[in-house]
Amino acid sequence: SSELTQDPPVSVALGQTVRITCQGDSLRNFYATWYQHKPGQAPKLVMYDRNDRPSGIPDRFSGSTSRSTASLTITGAQAEDEGDYYCNSRDRSGQRVLFGGGTKVTV
Amino acid sequence: QVQLMESGGGVVQPGKSLRLSCAASGFAFSSYAFHWVRQAPGKGLEWVAVVSYDGTNDFYADSVKGRFTISRDNSENTVYLQMNSLRPEDTAVYYCARPYCVRDCYSHTYDIWGQGTLVTVSA
């Protein structure tokens, strides 16, 4: 299918670990990328390719992929990690981009 | 300073047209493809369109194909989104986004985003 499915909203206690997932057939061929989005701000890249973090993203963020499921884990969540998290990838043709529906993370 | 700045949003009636602009600065504009991504009120992010680094290729989401056209002017460091036959469901904040790799690298990983411009389609 040409869809990416993300988890419902999650809540995590300060300092605890949360893992959110993104499922879709396209993830068998293309890596998922993860973005953090807060109200009134531009989305921010937090994870890409297999498990690469852009400069400035703390190492409490990590990523993984298994078959058709990509995961983003925040180990030791902080208050500033609260926000909506979106995954994206590409469709079967590789020409169009797909976004998941987003997961709201509350710390 | 590397940045993208969108403009051109506003209130428009259904069936009318609007052109958005995305002005880039601080990097080699002509080396990158550019994408438009939108977010309707209360909804998630939705990919809209992409234009290649040299402007020779473009692709669109099914929801806008045939109505929207993405283009670029490498001499002005600007990307455009011409939106025709607008519908109420096109109401959204429209973001311009730059992939992290250059030229023939076609990527869905965006390392630079603009702040967005709001388009409201309403009678």
Interface residues (C-beta under 8 A of the other chain):
Chain A: F30 T33 Y35 H37 Q41 A42 P43 K44 L45 Y48 D49 P54 D84 Y86 N88 S89 R90 G94 Q95 R96 V97 L98 F99 G100 G101 G102
Chain B: H35 V37 G44 L45 E46 W47 V50 F59 Y60 A61 Y95 A97 Y100 Y106 H108 T109 Y110 D111 W113 G114 Q115 G116
